[in-house]
Amino acid sequence: MQALAGGIATAVALRPHPSLRAHLDLATPVPSAVTGTEARAYFSTHPAAQTLPPDPRFAARPPKLREPVAGVVDRTVPGPGGELLLRIYTPHGRGPFPVVLHFHGGGWVGGGLDNEDDLC
């Protein structure tokens, strides 16, 4: 099974799906050739590099809502490798409120706190 998985991964890496080709062409830095800090700086100044081209198969994605909230606070908390960034969105109304805890899965390189702003 391991050999099969490696073969599939290699085939996918060699021939990306056409709907991803434009996206991949925008992402000029090779992740292994830049530091995490350099990659984050690139993506913060080149937002199109994180935007997939329109594809009808992705039409089920949640829309960007941009609903007003009562408050947004950025904080840091101590973590094992240094400070961790967090953002607290508070809705309008009286609490107590339910909590949604979301961990961004950017591999500690791409994206960050602002990625989920539209849905929060």
JOBELPE-V341717 format. One record per residue. N is the residue number from 0. RES is the residue in one letter. SS is DSSP state (H for helix, E for strand, L for the rest). OMEGA is omega in whole degrees, 0 to 359 (999 if undefined). Layout:
n & res & ss & omega
N & RES & SS & OMEGA
N & RES & SS & OMEGA
This chain:
n & res & ss & omega
0 & M & L & 180
1 & Q & H & 179
2 & A & H & 179
3 & L & H & 181
4 & A & H & 179
5 & G & H & 179
6 & G & H & 179
7 & I & H & 180
8 & A & H & 179
9 & T & H & 180
10 & A & H & 180
11 & V & H & 180
12 & A & H & 182
13 & L & H & 183
14 & R & L & 179
15 & P & L & 178
16 & H & L & 182
17 & P & H & 181
18 & S & H & 177
19 & L & H & 185
20 & R & H & 181
21 & A & H & 179
22 & H & H & 180
23 & L & H & 179
24 & D & H & 179
25 & L & H & 184
26 & A & L & 186
27 & T & L & 181
28 & P & L & 175
29 & V & L & 186
30 & P & H & 181
31 & S & H & 184
32 & A & H & 180
33 & V & L & 176
34 & T & L & 176
35 & G & H & 179
36 & T & H & 179
37 & E & H & 180
38 & A & H & 179
39 & R & H & 179
40 & A & H & 179
41 & Y & H & 184
42 & F & H & 178
43 & S & H & 179
44 & T & H & 179
45 & H & L & 184
46 & P & H & 180
47 & A & H & 180
48 & A & H & 178
49 & Q & H & 184
50 & T & L & 178
51 & L & L & 175
52 & P & L & 180
53 & P & L & 180
54 & D & L & 184
55 & P & H & 179
56 & R & H & 180
57 & F & H & 183
58 & A & L & 181
59 & A & L & 178
60 & R & L & 177
61 & P & L & 179
62 & P & L & 173
63 & K & L & 189
64 & L & L & 183
65 & R & L & 175
66 & E & L & 178
67 & P & L & 177
68 & V & L & 181
69 & A & L & 181
70 & G & E & 175
71 & V & E & 181
72 & V & E & 174
73 & D & E & 180
74 & R & E & 170
75 & T & E & 175
76 & V & E & 180
77 & P & E & 177
78 & G & E & 183
79 & P & L & 180
80 & G & L & 183
81 & G & E & 183
82 & E & E & 176
83 & L & E & 178
84 & L & E & 173
85 & L & E & 180
86 & R & E & 181
87 & I & E & 176
88 & Y & E & 179
89 & T & E & 180
90 & P & L & 173
91 & H & L & 177
92 & G & L & 181
93 & R & L & 177
94 & G & L & 7
95 & P & L & 181
96 & F & L & 172
97 & P & L & 182
98 & V & L & 170
99 & V & L & 178
100 & L & L & 183
101 & H & L & 175
102 & F & L & 178
103 & H & L & 182
104 & G & L & 183
105 & G & L & 179
106 & G & L & 181
107 & W & L & 180
108 & V & L & 187
109 & G & L & 175
110 & G & L & 181
111 & G & L & 185
112 & L & H & 185
113 & D & H & 183
114 & N & H & 186
115 & E & H & 183
116 & D & L & 184
117 & D & L & 181
118 & L & L & 180
119 & C & L & 999
